[in-house]
C-alpha cells in the first residue's frame, strides 16, 4: 500500500513515530513522509493524495475537504494520530465511504486517568499538604481533606472520556449524576452508580467534572448562573475544553474561595505567565497534558488499524459519522 504521512518533519513527529513505529509503518508498504518543517496546506495535500491508499494525519494537518477527496481516487483509510477528527475530515469523506480511524479511545484512557489524578489530588489536598510540608509544617488538622468514596459526582457530558472515568470511579462507589442530552438511560447500564440527570442536578454535586465536546451548542454552557448552582466548597474539574465554562465567572468563584478547581484546559493557551489561575489558592493547573503527552500509544493504535486494513479485518478504532458530528471542533 501507499501511505502518506502529513505530520511535518522534526522533533514533534518523532514523538509520535519513534524508530520502532516508523519501521512498523514502513514495513506495510511505500511511505511518503512530509519533508517540510510545517504542515501541508490543503492545496499541497490535494497535489499529493493521488495514488495514496492510507493518509496518516496529526494535529494541524490540513482538512480533508471535498476538493481533496475528489483527487483521492485510491484512498481507503484516513488514520489520525490524535483524538477528535471533527475539524480534520469533512462530510465528503463519509459521503465517499472512506473509513476514518483515530486514537480517540486511547487518548480518552489517558485523559480519564489524568482527570482522576487531578480529582483525587484536590480532594485529598495533596498540593496543599506538599506546600505545607515544604514549609516545615506537620499538623494537617486545619487542612480540608476530603474523600471520593461515596461522594456525589456530576458529569457534564458523557463522551468516550466520561465513560472511561466512570470505570475508574466505580471503585469509590460514588453517586454519579450524568448530564448529556445525547445519552439514553440504558447507556448507563454498565455503571449502576450512575444515572441520567438534568444539568441543574449534575451541577449540584460535591464534584463536577466537565466532559462535553466543544461545539456551538456547548460553548459558554456553564455560565455565571450555572456556576452559581455549584455548591459552596465543591470541586470543579475541567479536562475537556475551557470554552464550555465562562472564564470570568469561574475566576470570580475561585478568587472568593467559594469553590475549588482542577484544570487542564484554558481559554488562552499557553496560559499566560501572569494569569490569575497560576496563583489562586485551592486551584491545581496542568498544561493541557491530559491525553496528548503520551504519544506512541496513540500512533500504535492507528497503526493497528492500518494493519487490519491490509489484512482485510474489521477496524477497531473507527469513528462513525454520528460520532464525528458531535466531536470537539
C-alpha positions in Angstrom: 0.0 0.0 0.0 1.0 3.6 -0.5 1.0 5.7 2.7 1.2 9.5 3.1 2.2 10.9 6.5 1.3 14.6 6.8 3.0 15.3 10.2 5.8 17.7 9.5 9.5 16.7 9.8 11.1 17.3 13.1 11.1 16.5 16.8 7.3 16.7 17.1 6.8 13.9 14.6 9.5 11.8 16.2 7.5 11.8 19.5 4.7 10.2 17.6 6.9 8.0 15.4 9.8 6.7 17.4 12.0 4.3 15.4 10.0 1.1 16.1 6.7 2.6 15.0 8.3 4.2 11.9 9.8 0.9 11.0 6.4 -0.8 11.6 4.6 1.6 9.2 7.3 1.3 6.5 7.0 -2.5 6.7 3.5 -2.2 5.3 4.3 -0.5 2.0 5.7 2.6 0.5 5.6 5.6 2.9 6.0 9.2 1.9 6.9 11.4 4.9 6.2 15.1 4.8 9.6 16.6 4.1 8.7 20.0 5.3 9.1 21.5 8.8 5.4 22.7 8.6 2.1 21.0 7.9 1.0 20.7 4.3 -1.6 23.2 3.1 -4.8 21.9 1.6 -3.6 22.5 -2.0 -0.4 20.7 -1.2 -2.3 17.7 0.2 -4.5 17.6 -2.9 -1.4 17.5 -5.1 0.0 14.5 -3.2 -3.2 12.5 -2.5 -3.4 10.8 -5.9 -2.4 7.2 -5.6 -2.4 7.2 -1.8 -4.1 4.3 -0.1 -3.7 5.4 3.6 -3.5 9.0 4.8 -1.9 9.3 8.2 -2.6 12.7 9.9 -1.8 14.6 13.1 -2.6 17.8 14.9 -2.6 20.7 12.5 -2.9 18.5 9.4 -5.0 20.1 6.6 -8.7 19.4 6.4 -9.7 16.6 4.1 -12.2 18.6 2.1 -14.4 17.7 -0.8 -11.7 19.1 -3.1 -9.1 16.7 -1.6 -11.5 13.8 -1.7 -12.1 14.4 -5.4 -8.4 13.8 -6.1 -8.2 10.8 -3.8 -9.2 8.0 -6.2 -7.4 5.3 -4.2 -7.9 6.5 -0.7 -9.0 3.6 1.6 -8.4 5.0 5.0 -7.8 8.2 7.0 -5.8 7.4 10.1 -5.5 10.2 12.6 -2.9 10.0 15.4 -4.9 12.5 17.5 -8.4 12.3 19.0 -11.2 14.3 17.5 -11.5 14.3 13.7 -14.3 16.8 13.5 -12.0 19.5 12.2 -9.9 17.2 10.1 -12.3 15.4 7.8 -15.3 16.9 6.0 -18.6 15.2 5.4 -17.4 14.4 1.9 -15.1 11.8 3.4 -18.1 10.0 4.8 -20.1 10.5 1.6 -17.3 8.8 -0.2 -17.4 5.9 2.3 -13.8 6.3 3.2 -13.2 4.9 6.7 -11.8 7.2 9.4 -10.0 5.9 12.4 -8.3 7.8 15.2 -6.6 7.4 18.6 -9.6 8.9 20.3 -10.3 6.0 22.6 -6.7 5.6 23.6 -6.4 9.3 24.3 -9.6 9.0 26.3 -7.9 6.4 28.5 -5.1 8.9 29.3 -7.4 11.9 29.8 -9.6 9.9 32.2 -6.6 8.8 34.1 -5.4 12.4 34.4 -8.9 13.6 35.4 -8.9 11.1 38.2 -5.4 12.1 39.3 -6.4 15.8 39.5 -9.7 15.0 41.2 -8.0 12.9 43.9 -5.1 15.3 44.3 -7.6 18.1 45.1 -9.9 16.1 47.3 -7.0 14.8 49.3 -5.4 18.2 49.4 -2.1 16.8 48.0 -0.8 20.1 46.6 -1.6 22.0 49.9 -0.1 19.3 52.1 3.1 19.3 49.9 3.5 23.1 50.2 2.9 22.9 53.9 5.5 20.1 54.4 8.0 22.1 52.3 7.5 25.0 54.8 8.2 22.7 57.7 4.6 22.0 58.9 3.3 18.7 60.1 -0.1 19.3 61.7 -2.8 19.0 59.0 -5.7 19.4 61.3 -6.7 22.7 59.6 -6.4 21.3 56.1 -9.6 20.4 54.2 -9.0 16.8 53.3 -11.9 15.0 51.6 -12.7 11.7 50.1 -14.1 10.4 46.8 -15.6 7.4 48.5 -19.4 7.8 48.4 -19.1 11.3 47.0 -21.7 13.0 44.9 -20.2 13.5 41.4 -21.8 15.3 38.5 -20.5 14.7 34.9 -21.4 17.3 32.3 -21.2 15.4 29.1 -20.5 11.7 28.6 -18.3 11.0 25.6 -15.6 8.5 25.5 -13.6 10.1 28.3 -16.6 10.4 30.6 -17.3 6.7 30.1 -13.7 5.8 30.9 -13.9 7.9 34.0 -17.0 6.1 35.1 -14.9 2.9 35.0 -12.3 4.5 37.3 -14.9 5.9 39.7 -16.6 2.6 40.2 -14.0 1.6 42.8 -15.1 4.5 45.0 -18.8 3.8 44.9 -19.9 7.4 44.3 -23.3 8.6 43.4 -22.9 10.0 39.8 -25.4 12.3 38.0 -24.8 12.4 34.3 -26.0 15.2 32.1 -25.8 14.5 28.4 -28.8 15.1 26.0 -27.4 12.5 23.6 -27.3 9.7 26.1 -30.2 7.3 26.9 -30.7 5.7 30.3 -29.8 2.3 29.0 -26.4 3.6 28.0 -25.6 3.8 31.7 -26.5 0.1 32.5 -22.8 -0.8 32.9 -22.5 1.7 35.7 -25.0 1.1 38.5 -23.9 4.1 40.5 -24.6 6.5 37.6 -28.0 7.9 36.5 -29.2 10.4 33.9 -29.9 13.9 35.3 -30.6 17.4 34.1 -27.8 19.9 34.0 -29.0 21.6 37.2 -28.8 18.3 39.1 -25.4 17.4 37.7 -24.0 20.8 38.8 -25.5 20.4 42.3 -22.7 17.9 43.3 -19.7 17.8 45.5 -17.5 17.2 42.5 -18.4 18.5 39.0 -16.3 17.2 36.1 -16.7 18.6 32.5 -16.6 16.1 29.7 -18.7 17.7 26.9 -17.3 18.3 23.5 -16.7 21.9 22.4 -19.4 22.6 19.9 -21.6 25.6 19.1 -24.1 24.2 21.5 -21.8 23.8 24.4 -19.6 26.9 24.3 -20.4 29.0 27.3 -22.9 26.4 28.6 -21.7 26.7 32.1 -22.1 30.5 32.6 -22.4 32.7 35.7 -25.9 31.4 36.5 -24.9 27.8 36.1 -21.7 28.2 38.1 -23.7 29.7 40.9 -25.6 26.4 41.1 -22.4 24.5 42.1 -22.5 24.2 45.9 -20.1 26.1 48.1 -17.0 24.0 48.8 -17.4 21.9 45.7 -14.6 20.9 43.3 -14.8 21.8 39.5 -12.7 19.7 37.2 -12.2 20.5 33.6 -10.1 18.4 31.3 -12.3 18.8 28.3 -12.4 22.3 26.8 -12.1 25.6 28.6 -14.7 27.4 26.5 -17.5 25.3 27.9 -17.1 27.2 31.2 -17.2 31.0 31.0 -13.9 32.3 32.3 -14.7 35.5 34.3 -17.5 33.9 36.4 -15.2 31.0 37.1 -12.4 33.2 38.2 -14.7 35.2 40.5 -15.9 32.0 42.2 -12.3 30.9 42.6 -11.0 34.2 43.9 -13.6 34.2 46.6 -12.7 30.6 47.5 -16.4 29.6 47.1 -15.3 26.6 45.1 -12.0 24.9 44.2 -10.8 23.7 40.8 -8.5 21.4 38.9 -7.9 22.4 35.3 -6.0 21.2 32.3 -7.6 23.4 29.7 -7.7 27.2 29.3 -9.3 30.0 27.2 -5.8 31.1 26.2 -3.1 28.5 25.7 -0.3 28.6 26.7 -1.7 30.0 29.9 -0.1 33.5 30.3 2.6 33.6 33.0 0.7 36.3 34.9 -2.7 34.7 34.7 -4.6 34.5 38.0 -5.1 30.8 37.7 -1.4 30.3 38.3 -1.5 31.9 41.8 -5.0 31.3 43.2 -5.3 29.2 46.3 -7.0 25.9 46.0 -6.6 25.7 42.3 -4.5 23.0 40.6 -3.4 23.6 37.0 -1.6 21.4 34.5 -0.5 22.5 30.9 -3.1 20.6 28.8 -1.4 17.3 29.1 -4.3 15.0 29.9 -4.4 13.0 26.8 -1.7 14.4 24.5 1.7 13.8 26.0 1.9 10.0 26.0 2.1 9.8 22.2 3.5 6.4 21.0 0.4 4.5 22.1 -1.7 6.9 20.0 0.2 6.1 16.9 0.3 2.4 17.7 -3.5 2.3 17.9 -4.0 3.7 14.4 -1.2 1.5 13.0 -3.1 -1.5 14.4 -6.0 -0.4 12.1 -3.7 0.2 9.1 -2.5 -3.4 9.6 -6.2 -4.6 9.9 -7.0 -2.8 6.7 -4.1 -4.6 5.0 -5.3 -7.9 6.3 -8.9 -7.3 5.4 -10.0 -7.3 9.1 -12.6 -5.1 10.8 -11.3 -1.7 12.0 -11.3 -1.3 15.8 -10.8 2.5 16.2 -13.3 3.7 13.5 -15.1 7.0 14.0 -18.6 6.7 12.6 -20.3 9.7 11.1 -22.6 10.1 14.1 -19.7 10.4 16.5 -17.8 12.7 14.1 -20.8 15.1 14.1 -20.7 15.6 17.9 -16.9 15.7 18.4 -15.0 18.8 19.6 -14.4 21.3 16.8 
